[in-house]
Amino acid sequence: MAYIQIHMSNRLYDMRTERTIIDLLESKLYPDICSEPVRWYNNMTDQLKGKDCDLFFDDLTAESVDVKCAHDYVKTDLLECSLPTFAFELSFLSGGSEKQGWLYDTSKETKYYLLSWMWAKKKKDIELEDILKLECCLVERQKILYFLAIRGLYPKNAAEINRKIRRSGRDGQHMSRNIKRDLQDIDMERGFHFYYSKDAKEEKPINVIIYKKHLLELASKTFDLHME
């Protein structure tokens, strides 16, 4: 992991935080949750393909798992509920150029996402000893893509929506009815919306925001990890 500079990008900070989460998973998943030790992908080639690990349960082998965390919304009170959504990346900027986000990136070999919501002693610069709890949700990537597809969102029109949002220059939430009229089942009440972090993040990502209740319905496994 590269040394983190004071003015590091959000993306590097995200990577650092996810490395800390991986350290927690390494120490907590086996033998309490998993039936066998976690198999980690330690080379950069695999990680760039969206593969962090393979997870083994008594009734399921989850290969090519990409570990993700909603670490921009860390909670510091264990009595406080987690963020009720999770962000799936459509695009981001790097070196002034727009790059494909991981959700529809065909170069990714991810089969599962391990999504997590964090509670910690502080919200920034989190180390392993700061983490209080992770709420985890293991979901097949194809189930998420199908969830979006049956509501009218496919890679092609997602790319069109992404272009319209970035061209609009408007930070924050974007509803489908204001972008593309033939998307019939996309709004806050029915599953997801779009969000442009134009001002909050250096990479200016555009995300599909899916509601947590739907992710839990799609999940193959859910579990909590607590620091002792």
C-alpha positions as CSV (number, residue, x, y, z in Angstrom):
1,M,0.0,0.0,0.0
2,A,1.4,3.4,-1.0
3,Y,2.1,6.0,1.7
4,I,-1.0,8.2,2.1
5,Q,-0.2,11.9,1.5
6,I,-2.2,14.7,3.2
7,H,-3.8,15.7,-0.1
8,M,-4.4,12.1,-1.2
9,S,-7.3,11.4,-3.5
10,N,-10.6,10.0,-2.2
11,R,-9.9,6.9,-4.1
12,L,-6.5,6.3,-2.4
13,Y,-8.2,6.9,1.0
14,D,-10.9,4.4,0.1
15,M,-8.3,1.8,-0.8
16,R,-6.5,2.4,2.5
17,T,-9.7,2.0,4.5
18,E,-10.7,-1.1,2.6
19,R,-7.2,-2.5,3.4
20,T,-8.0,-2.0,7.1
21,I,-11.4,-3.7,6.7
22,I,-9.6,-6.7,5.0
23,D,-7.3,-6.9,8.0
24,L,-10.4,-7.2,10.2
25,L,-12.0,-9.8,7.9
26,E,-8.8,-11.8,8.0
27,S,-8.9,-12.0,11.8
28,K,-12.6,-12.5,12.3
29,L,-14.2,-14.5,9.5
30,Y,-12.6,-17.9,10.3
31,P,-13.5,-20.0,12.2
32,D,-16.5,-18.0,13.6
33,I,-18.2,-17.4,10.2
34,C,-16.4,-19.3,7.5
35,S,-15.8,-23.0,7.4
36,E,-12.3,-22.6,5.9
37,P,-9.7,-19.8,6.0
38,V,-10.3,-17.0,3.5
39,R,-8.3,-17.3,0.3
40,W,-6.9,-13.8,-0.6
41,Y,-5.9,-12.5,-4.0
42,N,-2.7,-10.7,-3.2
43,N,-1.5,-9.6,-6.6
44,M,-2.5,-6.3,-8.2
45,T,-3.7,-8.0,-11.5
46,D,-6.4,-9.9,-9.7
47,Q,-7.4,-6.9,-7.5
48,L,-7.8,-4.7,-10.5
49,K,-10.2,-7.3,-11.9
50,G,-12.3,-6.9,-8.8
51,K,-11.2,-10.0,-6.9
52,D,-10.1,-9.6,-3.3
53,C,-10.8,-13.1,-1.9
54,D,-12.7,-16.4,-2.0
55,L,-15.0,-17.2,1.0
56,F,-16.0,-20.7,2.2
57,F,-19.1,-21.5,4.1
58,D,-20.7,-24.8,5.0
59,D,-23.3,-24.3,2.4
60,L,-21.7,-21.9,-0.1
61,T,-18.4,-21.2,-1.8
62,A,-18.2,-17.6,-2.9
63,E,-15.4,-17.1,-5.4
64,S,-14.0,-13.8,-6.7
65,V,-15.4,-11.6,-4.0
66,D,-14.9,-7.8,-4.1
67,V,-14.8,-6.2,-0.7
68,K,-16.7,-2.9,-0.5
69,C,-17.6,-0.6,2.4
70,A,-19.7,2.5,2.9
71,H,-16.8,4.1,4.7
72,D,-17.9,7.7,3.9
73,Y,-20.7,7.2,6.3
74,V,-19.1,5.6,9.4
75,K,-21.2,5.6,12.5
76,T,-19.6,6.2,15.9
77,D,-22.5,5.1,18.1
78,L,-23.4,1.4,18.0
79,L,-27.1,2.3,18.8
80,E,-27.2,4.4,15.6
81,C,-28.6,2.7,12.4
82,S,-26.4,2.2,9.4
83,L,-26.7,4.2,6.2
84,P,-29.9,2.7,4.5
85,T,-28.2,2.5,1.0
86,F,-25.1,1.5,-0.8
87,A,-23.4,3.2,-3.8
88,F,-22.5,1.3,-7.0
89,E,-20.1,3.2,-9.3
90,L,-21.0,4.2,-12.8
91,S,-18.0,6.5,-13.6
92,F,-15.3,8.6,-12.0
93,L,-12.6,11.1,-13.2
94,S,-8.9,10.3,-13.2
95,G,-6.3,12.7,-14.6
96,G,-9.2,14.8,-16.0
97,S,-10.6,11.9,-18.0
98,E,-13.8,10.0,-17.3
99,K,-13.3,6.3,-16.4
100,Q,-15.7,3.4,-16.3
101,G,-17.0,2.6,-12.9
102,W,-16.8,-0.9,-11.5
103,L,-20.6,-1.7,-11.6
104,Y,-20.7,-2.2,-15.4
105,D,-17.0,-2.7,-16.1
106,T,-16.8,-5.8,-18.3
107,S,-13.1,-6.3,-17.4
108,K,-14.1,-7.1,-13.8
109,E,-14.3,-10.7,-12.9
110,T,-16.2,-10.1,-9.6
111,K,-18.8,-12.8,-8.8
112,Y,-19.8,-11.5,-5.4
113,Y,-19.7,-8.3,-3.5
114,L,-19.1,-8.3,0.2
115,L,-20.8,-5.0,1.1
116,S,-20.3,-3.6,4.6
117,W,-21.4,-0.8,6.8
118,M,-19.0,0.3,9.6
119,W,-19.2,1.5,13.2
120,A,-15.9,2.9,14.5
121,K,-14.5,5.1,17.3
122,K,-13.9,7.9,14.7
123,K,-15.0,8.8,11.2
124,K,-11.6,9.4,9.5
125,D,-8.1,7.9,9.5
126,I,-9.5,4.6,10.8
127,E,-7.1,2.0,11.9
128,L,-7.9,-1.6,12.8
129,E,-8.2,-0.9,16.5
130,D,-10.8,1.9,15.8
131,I,-13.4,-0.4,14.2
132,L,-16.3,-1.4,16.5
133,K,-18.5,-3.3,14.2
134,L,-19.0,-4.3,10.5
135,E,-22.4,-5.2,9.2
136,C,-21.8,-7.5,6.2
137,C,-23.9,-8.5,3.2
138,L,-22.7,-11.0,0.6
139,V,-24.5,-10.5,-2.7
140,E,-23.9,-12.1,-6.1
141,R,-23.0,-9.5,-8.7
142,Q,-25.4,-10.9,-11.3
143,K,-28.3,-10.6,-8.9
144,I,-27.6,-6.9,-8.5
145,L,-27.4,-6.5,-12.3
146,Y,-30.6,-8.4,-12.7
147,F,-32.3,-6.3,-10.0
148,L,-31.4,-3.2,-12.0
149,A,-32.3,-4.7,-15.4
150,I,-35.8,-5.8,-14.5
151,R,-36.4,-2.1,-13.4
152,G,-35.2,-0.9,-16.8
153,L,-31.5,-0.1,-16.2
154,Y,-29.0,-1.7,-18.5
155,P,-25.4,-0.8,-19.3
156,K,-26.3,1.1,-22.5
157,N,-28.9,3.4,-20.9
158,A,-26.9,3.6,-17.7
159,A,-24.1,5.1,-19.8
160,E,-26.6,7.6,-21.4
161,I,-27.9,8.6,-17.9
162,N,-24.3,9.0,-16.7
163,R,-23.5,11.3,-19.6
164,K,-26.6,13.5,-18.9
165,I,-25.8,13.8,-15.2
166,R,-22.2,14.7,-15.8
167,R,-23.2,17.2,-18.5
168,S,-25.8,18.8,-16.1
169,G,-23.0,19.8,-13.7
170,R,-25.5,19.4,-10.8
171,D,-24.1,17.9,-7.6
172,G,-26.2,15.5,-5.6
173,Q,-29.2,13.3,-6.1
174,H,-30.7,12.7,-9.6
175,M,-34.1,11.0,-10.0
176,S,-34.7,8.9,-13.2
177,R,-38.0,10.7,-14.0
178,N,-35.9,13.9,-14.6
179,I,-33.4,12.0,-16.8
180,K,-35.0,9.4,-18.9
181,R,-38.8,9.0,-19.1
182,D,-38.9,5.4,-20.3
183,L,-37.4,4.1,-17.0
184,Q,-40.6,3.1,-15.3
185,D,-39.5,1.7,-12.0
186,I,-36.6,3.7,-10.7
187,D,-37.2,6.1,-7.8
188,M,-36.5,6.3,-4.1
189,E,-39.5,4.3,-3.1
190,R,-39.0,1.5,-5.6
191,G,-35.3,0.7,-5.2
192,F,-32.6,3.2,-6.3
193,H,-31.6,6.6,-7.7
194,F,-28.5,8.3,-9.0
195,Y,-26.0,10.5,-7.1
196,Y,-23.3,12.8,-8.5
197,S,-20.5,13.6,-6.0
198,K,-19.3,16.6,-8.0
199,D,-18.3,18.8,-5.1
200,A,-17.5,16.3,-2.3
201,K,-15.0,14.0,-4.0
202,E,-12.0,14.8,-6.1
203,E,-12.8,11.9,-8.5
204,K,-16.4,13.2,-9.0
205,P,-18.0,9.8,-9.1
206,I,-21.5,9.1,-10.4
207,N,-23.2,6.3,-8.5
208,V,-26.3,4.2,-8.6
209,I,-27.6,4.2,-5.0
210,I,-29.5,1.0,-4.1
211,Y,-31.5,0.8,-1.0
212,K,-30.1,-1.6,1.7
213,K,-33.4,-3.4,2.2
214,H,-33.2,-4.7,-1.4
215,L,-29.6,-5.8,-1.0
216,L,-30.5,-7.7,2.1
217,E,-33.3,-9.5,0.2
218,L,-30.8,-10.4,-2.6
219,A,-28.0,-11.5,-0.2
220,S,-26.6,-15.0,0.0
221,K,-25.3,-14.3,3.5
222,T,-25.5,-11.6,6.1
223,F,-23.5,-11.4,9.3
224,D,-22.0,-8.9,11.8
225,L,-18.4,-8.8,12.9
226,H,-17.6,-7.1,16.3
227,M,-14.2,-6.1,17.7
228,E,-13.7,-7.6,21.2
